[in-house]
Amino acid sequence: MASAVGIVLFVAVLIIHTLVAAVITRFFRIRLKTQLGYVMYSFLLVPFALLILTLLFTGIFGIGVNLGDPTTATGVMIGLPFALGFTIDTLYVPAPEEYDLPETQ
């Protein structure tokens, strides 16, 4: 059975993963000129970054609860934050083209 501290830390890790996924997706949206480019890079590199963070948090630091099998752990620790972060950045944050920037000299 999971302790209250373990559950709180697990939720904190999920929030951190969601934030990382949203920030990396935003970086690709700003840097890459085509819509297909940022989608491809996001779908390839964000899960890899979340895998590294998952291995760091659950392996080295030992944060998290026992989720049963590896498929469930992968879905919850990588799939769910990736889907949330990508959706938040794509749907709820204005596109980079909508911002007016001052002229540079």
N, C-alpha and C positions, 0 to 999 in steps of 0.2 A: 504494500500500500504506500502511496506517495504522501510525503509530509506537506504541510502547508507551505513551508519555505521552498520545497522543491517545485511545487506547482507555481508559486509566484515567480521563481527564477525561470521556469520553463516558459511562462507567458512573457516575461521580459525578453527572453531570447527570441521568441516569435515576433515580438514588436521590433526588435533590433533587425532581424532578418527582413521584415517587411520594409523597414526604413532603408536598408541597404539596397534592396531590390528596386525601390522607387528612385533612389538617388542615382544608381547606375543606369537605369532606364532613362532618366532625365538627362544624364550626361551624354548618352548616345543620341537622344533626340536633339540636343543642342549641337553636337559635333557633326553628325552625319546629315547629309543634305536630302537624302531620299527617305521616304517612309519605310520602304522595304528594308533599307540598310539598318535602321535602328531596331526594327523588329527582329531581323535575323541575328544581329549582334546581341540583342537582349535575350533571345531564346537560346543562344549558345553560351554566352559568358556569364549571365546572372546565375543560372543554376550551378555553374562551376564555382563561382564565388560563394554561394550559399552552402555548397558541399564543404568547401574549405572551412567556413565559419562553423558549420555543424560539427565537423571533426574537431575543431579547436574547442568549442564549448562543451560538447558531450564527452570528448575523449580526454583532453588534457585537464580541463577544469572540472569535469564530472557533473555538469549542470544538466538537469532534466529528469524526466520520469521514464520508467520502463514502458515503452509503447507496444511491446510484444514482438512482432516480427519486423525485419528490416524494410519491407514494403510500406508498412504503415508509418514507420519512422521517416522514411524518405518522403512520403506524401505529406506528412504533417510538418516536417522541418524544412523541406525545400519547396515542394509543390504549392502548398497553401500560402506561404509568404511571397513566393514569386508571383502567383496569380493576383494576390492583393496589391503588391507593390506596383506591378505592371498596370493593373486596372486603375489604381489611384493616380498614377502619373499620366496615363493616356486619357482618361475620361474626366478627371476632376481638376487637373492643373492645366492652365491655359497653354496653348502651343507656343513655342519660342518665337514664332513669327508675329504673334499678337503684341509683343512688347515693343514699345518705342524707345529706342536707345538714342542718347545724344550723339551728335556728330563728333567724330574724332578729328583732330587737327594734325 
